[in-house]
Amino acid sequence: MLSKKLFIGVIALGLAPMAFANGAYAPATFTPGIYVGVQGGWGTTGWDALKSSSVSVKNYNGLAGRIFAGYDFHKNFAVEGGFTYWFNRAKVSVAGLRATSTDYRVRNWALDLVGKIKAEVYQNVELYAKAGVDYVHTKWDTAYPGLNKSYGNVNLVYGVGATYYFTPQISADLSWTRFNGRQKTAHSKYQPYLDMVALGVAYKFNLS
């Protein structure tokens, strides 16, 4: 998991060239509106928590992507919903008798609905925090011992990020998001938390 200091440093490095770019637009008067976007980056699934002397876990981290849509109600507040998919398929191997093993593959996707609190910290640059609810779906190709083959969990989702506006309609962002699942390993719907660090682009429709 990225530490808070490391994440803030990544945001600063990623946005510094844009913050001092020539020809940045002059901030416009805020107008409410619908926006849509896409994010892509690195995702972690937490399935390495199953590792033990008899269980190995591979490919539990990898590329992840998210599509989203939202509505800016106020310059400091928006509501947003998204769909996230982790492209890696974790491989869990359980050792058996005579050095043989049984392999299990698992995939994850999630839906989220969040509120975003935003604050401009520099010309065309704003920081935001978001929080809400998620639905995390887990699907095994073969049911892992003690777990259902396919199931979902509703829990909390939250994250932080920074946005740079190239124009009032076009923006780019750098973010970290955590999706909580079900943390009790003894439960038949066990799902570790999932993370995503991503770069994204968004377009806001001018409805005025």
DOFI-525726 format. One record per atom (N, C-alpha, C, CB): residue number from 1; chain; x, y, z. Coordinates in steps of 0.2 Angstrom, whole numbers. Glycine has a CB too. Layout:
REM residues N
 guvo seti    px    py    pz
  NUM    A     X     Y     Z
...
REM end
This chain:
REM residues 208
 guvo seti    px    py    pz
    1    A     4    -6     0
    1    A     0     0     0
    1    A     4     6     0
    1    A    -5     0     6
    2    A     3    11    -4
    2    A     7    17    -4
    2    A     5    21     2
    2    A     5    21   -11
    3    A    11    24     5
    3    A    10    28    11
    3    A     7    35     8
    3    A    17    29    14
    4    A     5    39    13
    4    A     2    45    12
    4    A     7    50     9
    4    A    -2    48    18
    5    A    13    50    12
    5    A    18    54    10
    5    A    20    53     2
    5    A    24    54    14
    6    A    21    46     1
    6    A    23    44    -6
    6    A    18    46   -11
    6    A    24    37    -6
    7    A    11    45    -9
    7    A     6    47   -14
    7    A     6    54   -15
    7    A    -1    45   -11
    8    A     7    58   -10
    8    A     7    66   -11
    8    A    13    68   -15
    8    A     7    69    -4
    9    A    18    64   -14
    9    A    24    66   -19
    9    A    23    64   -26
    9    A    30    62   -16
   10    A    20    58   -27
   10    A    18    56   -34
   10    A    14    61   -37
   10    A    15    49   -34
   11    A     9    64   -34
   11    A     4    69   -36
   11    A     8    75   -38
   11    A    -1    71   -31
   12    A    12    77   -34
   12    A    16    83   -35
   12    A    21    83   -41
   12    A    21    85   -29
   13    A    24    77   -42
   13    A    28    76   -48
   13    A    24    75   -54
   13    A    32    69   -47
   14    A    18    72   -54
   14    A    14    71   -60
   14    A    11    77   -62
   14    A     9    66   -58
   15    A    10    82   -58
   15    A     6    88   -60
   15    A    10    94   -61
   15    A     1    89   -55
   16    A    17    94   -58
   16    A    21   100   -58
   16    A    22   102   -65
   16    A    27    98   -55
   17    A    23    98   -70
   17    A    24   101   -77
   17    A    18   104   -80
   17    A    27    95   -82
   18    A    12   101   -78
   18    A     6   104   -81
   18    A     5   111   -77
   18    A     0   100   -80
   19    A     6   112   -71
   19    A     5   118   -67
   19    A     8   124   -70
   19    A     6   116   -60
   20    A    14   122   -73
   20    A    18   128   -75
   20    A    19   128   -83
   20    A    25   128   -72
   21    A    14   125   -86
   21    A    14   125   -93
   21    A    12   132   -96
   21    A     9   119   -96
   22    A    14   133  -102
   22    A    13   140  -105
   22    A     6   139  -108
   22    A    18   142  -110
   23    A     2   145  -108
   23    A    -4   145  -111
   23    A   -10   142  -107
   23    A    -4   142  -118
   24    A    -9   141  -100
   24    A   -15   139   -97
   24    A   -21   143   -97
   24    A   -13   137   -89
   25    A   -27   140   -97
   25    A   -33   145   -98
   25    A   -34   148   -91
   25    A   -39   140  -100
   26    A   -37   154   -92
   26    A   -39   158   -86
   26    A   -45   155   -83
   26    A   -41   165   -88
   27    A   -46   154   -76
   27    A   -51   150   -73
   27    A   -58   154   -75
   27    A   -50   150   -66
   28    A   -63   150   -77
   28    A   -69   152   -79
   28    A   -74   152   -73
   28    A   -72   149   -85
   29    A   -80   156   -73
   29    A   -85   155   -68
   29    A   -88   148   -68
   29    A   -91   160   -70
   30    A   -89   145   -62
   30    A   -91   138   -62
   30    A   -98   138   -64
   30    A   -91   136   -54
   31    A   -99   132   -68
   31    A  -106   131   -70
   31    A  -107   123   -69
   31    A  -107   132   -78
   32    A  -113   121   -66
   32    A  -115   114   -65
   32    A  -115   111   -71
   32    A  -121   114   -61
   33    A  -114   104   -71
   33    A  -114   100   -77
   33    A  -112    93   -76
   33    A  -109   103   -82
   34    A  -113    89   -81
   34    A  -112    82   -82
   34    A  -105    81   -84
   34    A  -117    78   -86
   35    A  -101    76   -82
   35    A   -94    75   -84
   35    A   -94    67   -85
   35    A   -89    78   -80
   36    A   -89    65   -90
   36    A   -88    58   -90
   36    A   -80    57   -91
   36    A   -92    55   -97
   37    A   -78    51   -90
   37    A   -71    50   -90
   37    A   -69    43   -90
   37    A   -67    54   -85
   38    A   -62    42   -91
   38    A   -59    35   -90
   38    A   -53    36   -86
   38    A   -58    32   -97
   39    A   -51    31   -82
   39    A   -45    30   -79
   39    A   -41    24   -80
   39    A   -46    32   -71
   40    A   -35    24   -80
   40    A   -31    17   -80
   40    A   -25    18   -76
   40    A   -29    16   -88
   41    A   -23    12   -74
   41    A   -17    12   -69
   41    A   -15     5   -66
   41    A   -17    17   -64
   42    A   -13     5   -60
   42    A   -10    -1   -57
   42    A   -15    -3   -52
   42    A    -3     0   -54
   43    A   -17    -9   -52
   43    A   -22   -11   -46
   43    A   -19   -17   -42
   43    A   -28   -14   -50
   44    A   -21   -17   -36
   44    A   -19   -22   -31
   44    A   -25   -26   -29
   44    A   -15   -20   -25
   45    A   -25   -32   -28
   45    A   -31   -36   -26
   45    A   -31   -39   -19
   45    A   -33   -41   -31
   46    A   -25   -39   -16
   46    A   -25   -41    -9
   46    A   -25   -49    -8
   46    A   -30   -38    -5
   47    A   -26   -53   -14
   47    A   -26   -60   -13
   47    A   -20   -63   -10
   47    A   -28   -63   -20
   48    A   -14   -59   -10
   48    A    -8   -62    -7
   48    A    -9   -63     0
   48    A    -2   -57    -8
   49    A   -15   -61     3
   49    A   -16   -62    10
   49    A   -17   -70    12
   49    A   -22   -58    13
   50    A   -19   -74     6
   50    A   -20   -81     7
   50    A   -13   -85     7
   50    A   -24   -83     1
   51    A    -8   -82     6
   51    A    -1   -85     6
   51    A     0   -88    13
   51    A     4   -80     5
   52    A     3   -94    13
   52    A     5   -98    18
   52    A    10  -103    16
   52    A    -2  -102    22
   53    A    11  -108    21
   53    A    16  -113    19
   53    A    14  -118    14
   53    A    18  -117    26
   54    A     7  -118    13
   54    A     5  -123     8
   54    A     1  -120     3
   54    A     0  -128    12
   55    A     0  -113     3
   55    A    -3  -109    -2
   55    A     1  -104    -5
   55    A   -10  -106     1
   56    A     2  -104   -12
   56    A     6   -98   -15
   56    A     1   -94   -19
   56    A    11  -101   -20
   57    A     2   -88   -20
   57    A    -2   -83   -24
   57    A     2   -80   -29
   57    A    -6   -79   -19
   58    A     0   -80   -35
   58    A     4   -76   -41
   58    A    -1   -72   -44
   58    A     7   -81   -45
   59    A     2   -67   -48
   59    A    -2   -62   -52
   59    A    -8   -59   -49
   59    A    -5   -66   -58
   60    A    -7   -57   -42
   60    A   -12   -54   -39
   60    A   -12   -46   -40
   60    A   -12   -55   -31
   61    A    -7   -43   -43
   61    A    -7   -36   -45
   61    A    -7   -35   -52
   61    A    -2   -33   -41
   62    A    -9   -30   -55
   62    A    -8   -29   -62
   62    A   -12   -23   -64
   62    A   -11   -35   -66
   63    A   -14   -22   -71
   63    A   -17   -17   -74
   63    A   -24   -16   -71
   63    A   -16   -17   -81
   64    A   -27   -10   -71
   64    A   -34    -9   -69
   64    A   -37    -3   -73
   64    A   -35    -9   -61
   65    A   -43    -3   -74
   65    A   -46     2   -77
   65    A   -53     4   -75
   65    A   -47     1   -85
   66    A   -55    10   -75
   66    A   -61    13   -73
   66    A   -65    18   -78
   66    A   -60    16   -66
   67    A   -71    17   -79
   67    A   -75    22   -82
   67    A   -80    25   -77
   67    A   -79    19   -88
   68    A   -81    32   -78
   68    A   -85    35   -73
   68    A   -89    41   -76
   68    A   -81    38   -68
   69    A   -94    43   -73
   69    A   -98    48   -75
   69    A  -101    52   -68
   69    A  -105    46   -79
   70    A  -101    58   -68
   70    A  -103    62   -62
   70    A  -107    69   -64
   70    A   -97    63   -58
   71    A  -109    72   -59
   71    A  -112    79   -60
   71    A  -109    83   -55
   71    A  -120    78   -58
   72    A  -106    89   -57
   72    A  -104    94   -53
   72    A  -110    99   -50
   72    A   -99    99   -57
   73    A  -111    98   -44
   73    A  -117   102   -41
   73    A  -114   109   -39
   73    A  -120    99   -35
   74    A  -108   109   -37
   74    A  -105   115   -34
   74    A   -97   115   -36
   74    A  -106   116   -27
   75    A   -94   120   -36
   75    A   -87   120   -37
   75    A   -83   116   -32
   75    A   -84   127   -38
   76    A   -86   115   -26
   76    A   -82   111   -21
   76    A   -86   104   -20
   76    A   -82   115   -15
   77    A   -91   102   -24
   77    A   -94    96   -23
   77    A   -97    93   -29
   77    A  -100    97   -18
   78    A   -96    86   -30
   78    A   -99    82   -35
   78    A  -101    76   -33
   78    A   -94    82   -41
   79    A  -105    72   -37
   79    A  -107    65   -36
   79    A  -105    61   -42
   79    A  -115    65   -34
   80    A  -102    56   -41
   80    A   -99    52   -46
   80    A  -100    44   -45
   80    A   -91    53   -47
   81    A  -101    41   -51
   81    A  -102    34   -51
   81    A   -97    31   -56
   81    A  -109    31   -52
   82    A   -95    25   -54
   82    A   -90    22   -59
   82    A   -90    14   -59
   82    A   -83    24   -57
   83    A   -87    11   -64
   83    A   -86     4   -65
   83    A   -78     3   -65
   83    A   -90     1   -71
   84    A   -75    -2   -61
   84    A   -68    -3   -61
   84    A   -67   -11   -62
   84    A   -65    -1   -54
   85    A   -62   -12   -67
   85    A   -61   -19   -68
   85    A   -53   -20   -67
   85    A   -63   -21   -76
   86    A   -51   -25   -64
   86    A   -44   -27   -63
   86    A   -43   -33   -68
   86    A   -43   -30   -55
   87    A   -38   -31   -73
   87    A   -37   -36   -78
   87    A   -33   -42   -76
   87    A   -34   -32   -84
   88    A   -29   -42   -71
   88    A   -26   -48   -69
   88    A   -30   -53   -66
   88    A   -20   -46   -64
   89    A   -28   -59   -67
   89    A   -32   -65   -64
   89    A   -28   -68   -59
   89    A   -35   -70   -70
   90    A   -29   -67   -53
   90    A   -24   -70   -48
   90    A   -24   -78   -48
   90    A   -26   -68   -41
   91    A   -19   -81   -47
   91    A   -18   -88   -47
   91    A   -16   -90   -40
   91    A   -13   -90   -52
   92    A   -21   -94   -37
   92    A   -20   -97   -30
   92    A   -18  -104   -31
   92    A   -26   -95   -25
   93    A   -13  -107   -28
   93    A   -11  -114   -29
   93    A   -10  -117   -22
   93    A    -4  -115   -32
   94    A   -14  -122   -21
   94    A   -14  -125   -14
   94    A   -11  -132   -15
   94    A   -22  -126   -12
   95    A    -5  -133   -11
   95    A    -2  -139   -11
   95    A    -6  -145    -9
   95    A     5  -138    -7
   96    A    -5  -151   -12
   96    A    -9  -157   -10
   96    A    -4  -162    -8
   96    A   -14  -159   -15
   97    A    -6  -169    -9
   97    A    -2  -174    -7
   97    A     3  -176   -13
   97    A    -6  -181    -6
   98    A     8  -179   -12
   98    A    13  -180   -17
   98    A    16  -175   -21
   98    A    10  -186   -21
   99    A    16  -169   -18
   99    A    19  -163   -21
   99    A    15  -160   -27
   99    A    26  -164   -23
  100    A     9  -163   -27
  100    A     4  -160   -32
  100    A     1  -154   -29
  100    A    -1  -165   -35
  101    A    -3  -150   -34
  101    A    -6  -144   -31
  101    A   -12  -143   -35
  101    A    -2  -138   -31
  102    A   -17  -139   -33
  102    A   -23  -137   -36
  102    A   -23  -130   -37
  102    A   -29  -139   -32
  103    A   -24  -128   -43
  103    A   -24  -120   -45
  103    A   -31  -118   -45
  103    A   -20  -119   -51
  104    A   -32  -112   -43
  104    A   -38  -108   -43
  104    A   -37  -101   -46
  104    A   -41  -107   -36
  105    A   -41   -99   -50
  105    A   -41   -92   -53
  105    A   -46   -88   -51
  105    A   -40   -92   -61
  106    A   -45   -81   -50
  106    A   -50   -77   -48
  106    A   -50   -70   -51
  106    A   -50   -76   -40
  107    A   -56   -67   -53
  107    A   -56   -61   -56
  107    A   -60   -56   -51
  107    A   -59   -61   -63
  108    A   -59   -49   -52
  108    A   -63   -44   -48
  108    A   -65   -38   -52
  108    A   -59   -42   -42
  109    A   -71   -36   -51
  109    A   -74   -30   -53
  109    A   -78   -26   -48
  109    A   -78   -30   -60
  110    A   -79   -20   -49
  110    A   -82   -16   -44
  110    A   -86   -10   -47
  110    A   -77   -13   -38
  111    A   -92    -9   -43
  111    A   -96    -3   -44
  111    A   -95     2   -38
  111    A  -103    -4   -46
  112    A   -95     9   -40
  112    A   -95    13   -34
  112    A   -99    19   -35
  112    A   -87    15   -33
  113    A  -101    22   -30
  113    A  -105    28   -30
  113    A  -102    33   -24
  113    A  -113    27   -29
  114    A   -99    38   -26
  114    A   -96    43   -21
  114    A   -98    50   -21
  114    A   -88    42   -22
  115    A   -97    53   -16
  115    A   -97    61   -16
  115    A   -90    63   -16
  115    A  -101    63   -10
  116    A   -88    69   -19
  116    A   -82    71   -20
  116    A   -82    78   -17
  116    A   -79    71   -27
  117    A   -77    80   -13
  117    A   -76    86   -10
  117    A   -70    89   -13
  117    A   -75    86    -2
  118    A   -70    95   -16
  118    A   -64    98   -20
  118    A   -62   104   -18
  118    A   -66    98   -28
  119    A   -56   106   -19
  119    A   -53   113   -17
  119    A   -48   115   -22
  119    A   -51   113   -10
  120    A   -48   121   -25
  120    A   -43   123   -29
  120    A   -37   125   -25
  120    A   -45   129   -34
  121    A   -31   123   -27
  121    A   -25   124   -23
  121    A   -20   128   -27
  121    A   -22   118   -20
  122    A   -21   129   -33
  122    A   -17   133   -38
  122    A   -21   134   -44
  122    A   -10   129   -39
  123    A   -19   138   -48
  123    A   -22   140   -54
  123    A   -23   134   -59
  123    A   -19   145   -58
  124    A   -29   132   -60
  124    A   -31   126   -64
  124    A   -30   119   -60
  124    A   -27   126   -70
  125    A   -28   119   -54
  125    A   -26   113   -51
  125    A   -30   112   -44
  125    A   -19   113   -49
  126    A   -34   107   -43
  126    A   -38   106   -37
  126    A   -36    99   -34
  126    A   -45   107   -39
  127    A   -37    98   -28
  127    A   -36    92   -24
  127    A   -43    90   -22
  127    A   -32    93   -18
  128    A   -44    83   -22
  128    A   -51    81   -20
  128    A   -50    75   -15
  128    A   -55    79   -26
  129    A   -55    74   -12
  129    A   -56    68    -8
  129    A   -63    65    -9
  129    A   -55    69     0
  130    A   -64    58   -10
  130    A   -70    55   -11
  130    A   -72    50    -6
  130    A   -70    53   -19
  131    A   -78    48    -5
  131    A   -80    43    -1
  131    A   -87    41    -3
  131    A   -80    45     6
  132    A   -89    34    -2
  132    A   -96    32    -3
  132    A   -96    25    -2
  132    A   -98    34   -10
  133    A  -100    21    -6
  133    A  -101    14    -6
  133    A   -99    11   -12
  133    A  -109    13    -4
  134    A   -97     4   -11
  134    A   -95     0   -17
  134    A   -99    -6   -17
  134    A   -87    -1   -17
  135    A   -99   -10   -23
  135    A  -101   -17   -24
  135    A   -95   -20   -27
  135    A  -107   -17   -28
  136    A   -91   -24   -23
  136    A   -86   -28   -26
  136    A   -88   -35   -28
  136    A   -80   -28   -21
  137    A   -87   -37   -34
  137    A   -89   -44   -36
  137    A   -82   -48   -37
  137    A   -92   -43   -43
  138    A   -83   -54   -35
  138    A   -78   -59   -35
  138    A   -80   -66   -39
  138    A   -75   -61   -28
  139    A   -76   -68   -43
  139    A   -78   -74   -47
  139    A   -72   -79   -48
  139    A   -81   -72   -54
  140    A   -73   -85   -45
  140    A   -67   -90   -46
  140    A   -69   -95   -52
  140    A   -67   -94   -39
  141    A   -64   -97   -55
  141    A   -66  -102   -60
  141    A   -68  -108   -58
  141    A   -59  -103   -65
  142    A   -65  -110   -52
  142    A   -67  -116   -48
  142    A   -67  -114   -41
  142    A   -62  -122   -49
  143    A   -73  -115   -37
  143    A   -74  -113   -30
  143    A   -68  -114   -26
  143    A   -80  -116   -27
  144    A   -65  -109   -23
  144    A   -59  -110   -18
  144    A   -62  -113   -12
  144    A   -55  -103   -17
  145    A   -58  -118    -8
  145    A   -61  -121    -2
  145    A   -63  -116     3
  145    A   -55  -125     1
  146    A   -69  -117     5
  146    A   -72  -112    10
  146    A   -76  -106     7
  146    A   -67  -110    15
  147    A   -75  -105     1
  147    A   -78   -99    -2
  147    A   -83  -101    -8
  147    A   -72   -94    -5
  148    A   -88   -96    -9
  148    A   -92   -97   -14
  148    A   -89   -96   -21
  148    A   -98   -92   -14
  149    A   -92   -99   -26
  149    A   -88   -98   -33
  149    A   -89   -91   -36
  149    A   -91  -103   -38
  150    A   -95   -88   -34
  150    A   -96   -81   -37
  150    A  -100   -77   -32
  150    A  -100   -81   -44
  151    A   -98   -71   -30
  151    A  -102   -67   -25
  151    A  -100   -60   -25
  151    A  -100   -70   -18
  152    A  -104   -56   -21
  152    A  -102   -49   -21
  152    A  -103   -46   -14
  152    A  -107   -45   -25
  153    A  -100   -41   -12
  153    A  -100   -38    -6
  153    A  -101   -30    -7
  153    A   -94   -39    -2
  154    A  -105   -27    -2
  154    A  -106   -20    -2
  154    A  -102   -17     4
  154    A  -114   -18    -1
  155    A   -98   -12     3
  155    A   -94    -9     8
  155    A   -92    -2     7
  155    A   -88   -14     9
  156    A   -87     1    10
  156    A   -85     8     9
  156    A   -80     8     4
  156    A   -83    11    15
  157    A   -80    14     0
  157    A   -75    15    -5
  157    A   -73    22    -3
  157    A   -77    14   -12
  158    A   -66    24    -4
  158    A   -64    31    -3
  158    A   -57    32    -7
  158    A   -63    32     5
  159    A   -55    38    -7
  159    A   -49    39   -11
  159    A   -47    47   -11
  159    A   -49    37   -18
  160    A   -42    48   -14
  160    A   -39    55   -14
  160    A   -36    56   -21
  160    A   -34    57    -9
  161    A   -36    62   -24
  161    A   -33    64   -30
  161    A   -32    71   -31
  161    A   -37    61   -35
  162    A   -29    72   -37
  162    A   -28    79   -40
  162    A   -30    80   -47
  162    A   -20    81   -39
  163    A   -33    85   -49
  163    A   -35    86   -55
  163    A   -32    93   -58
  163    A   -43    87   -56
  164    A   -30    92   -65
  164    A   -28    98   -68
  164    A   -32   100   -74
  164    A   -20    97   -71
  165    A   -35   106   -75
  165    A   -39   108   -80
  165    A   -35   111   -86
  165    A   -45   113   -78
  166    A   -35   108   -92
  166    A   -33   110   -98
  166    A   -37   116  -101
  166    A   -31   105  -103
  167    A   -44   115  -100
  167    A   -49   119  -102
  167    A   -54   118   -97
  167    A   -51   119  -110
  168    A   -60   123   -97
  168    A   -65   122   -92
  168    A   -69   115   -94
  168    A   -70   127   -93
  169    A   -68   112  -100
  169    A   -71   106  -101
  169    A   -67   100  -101
  169    A   -74   106  -108
  170    A   -60   100  -102
  170    A   -56    95  -102
  170    A   -51    95   -96
  170    A   -52    95  -109
  171    A   -50    89   -93
  171    A   -46    89   -87
  171    A   -42    82   -87
  171    A   -50    90   -81
  172    A   -37    82   -83
  172    A   -33    75   -82
  172    A   -33    75   -74
  172    A   -26    75   -85
  173    A   -32    69   -72
  173    A   -32    68   -64
  173    A   -27    62   -63
  173    A   -38    67   -61
  174    A   -24    62   -57
  174    A   -20    57   -54
  174    A   -24    55   -47
  174    A   -13    59   -53
  175    A   -25    49   -46
  175    A   -29    47   -40
  175    A   -27    40   -37
  175    A   -36    47   -42
  176    A   -29    39   -31
  176    A   -28    33   -27
  176    A   -35    31   -24
  176    A   -23    33   -21
  177    A   -38    25   -25
  177    A   -44    23   -23
  177    A   -44    16   -19
  177    A   -49    23   -29
  178    A   -47    16   -14
  178    A   -47     9   -10
  178    A   -55     7   -10
  178    A   -45    10    -3
  179    A   -56     0   -12
  179    A   -62    -3   -12
  179    A   -62    -8    -7
  179    A   -64    -6   -19
  180    A   -66    -7    -2
  180    A   -66   -12     3
  180    A   -71   -18     2
  180    A   -69    -9    10
  181    A   -69   -24     3
  181    A   -74   -30     2
  181    A   -76   -33     9
  181    A   -70   -35    -2
  182    A   -74   -39    10
  182    A   -76   -42    17
  182    A   -70   -45    19
  182    A   -82   -48    16
  183    A   -67   -43    25
  183    A   -61   -44    28
  183    A   -60   -50    32
  183    A   -58   -38    32
  184    A   -66   -53    34
  184    A   -65   -59    38
  184    A   -64   -65    34
  184    A   -72   -60    42
  185    A   -58   -68    35
  185    A   -56   -74    30
  185    A   -60   -80    31
  185    A   -49   -76    32
  186    A   -64   -81    37
  186    A   -68   -87    38
  186    A   -75   -86    34
  186    A   -69   -88    45
  187    A   -76   -81    31
  187    A   -83   -80    28
  187    A   -83   -83    21
  187    A   -85   -72    28
  188    A   -88   -85    19
  188    A   -89   -88    12
  188    A   -88   -83     7
  188    A   -95   -93    12
  189    A   -89   -77     8
  189    A   -88   -72     4
  189    A   -82   -67     5
  189    A   -95   -67     3
  190    A   -77   -70     7
  190    A   -71   -66     9
  190    A   -68   -63     3
  190    A   -66   -71    12
  191    A   -67   -56     4
  191    A   -64   -52    -2
  191    A   -59   -47     1
  191    A   -69   -49    -6
  192    A   -53   -48     0
  192    A   -48   -43     3
  192    A   -50   -36    -1
  192    A   -41   -45     1
  193    A   -47   -30     2
  193    A   -48   -24    -1
  193    A   -44   -24    -7
  193    A   -45   -18     4
  194    A   -46   -19   -12
  194    A   -43   -18   -18
  194    A   -41   -11   -19
  194    A   -48   -21   -24
  195    A   -35   -10   -22
  195    A   -33    -3   -23
  195    A   -32    -2   -30
  195    A   -26    -2   -19
  196    A   -32     5   -32
  196    A   -30     7   -39
  196    A   -27    14   -39
  196    A   -36     7   -44
  197    A   -21    14   -42
  197    A   -18    21   -43
  197    A   -18    22   -50
  197    A   -10    21   -40
  198    A   -21    28   -52
  198    A   -23    29   -59
  198    A   -22    36   -62
  198    A   -30    26   -61
  199    A   -21    36   -68
  199    A   -21    43   -72
  199    A   -27    42   -76
  199    A   -15    44   -77
  200    A   -31    48   -76
  200    A   -37    48   -80
  200    A   -38    55   -84
  200    A   -43    47   -75
  201    A   -43    55   -88
  201    A   -45    61   -92
  201    A   -53    61   -92
  201    A   -43    60  -100
  202    A   -55    67   -92
  202    A   -62    68   -91
  202    A   -65    74   -96
  202    A   -64    69   -84
  203    A   -71    74   -98
  203    A   -74    79  -102
  203    A   -80    81   -98
  203    A   -75    77  -109
  204    A   -81    88   -97
  204    A   -87    90   -94
  204    A   -91    94  -100
  204    A   -85    95   -89
  205    A   -98    92  -100
  205    A  -102    95  -105
  205    A  -104   102  -103
  205    A  -108    90  -106
  206    A  -104   106  -108
  206    A  -106   113  -107
  206    A  -114   113  -108
  206    A  -103   118  -112
  207    A  -118   113  -103
  207    A  -125   113  -103
  207    A  -128   120  -103
  207    A  -128   109   -98
  208    A  -124   125  -103
  208    A  -127   132  -103
  208    A  -129   135  -109
  208    A  -122   137   -99
REM end
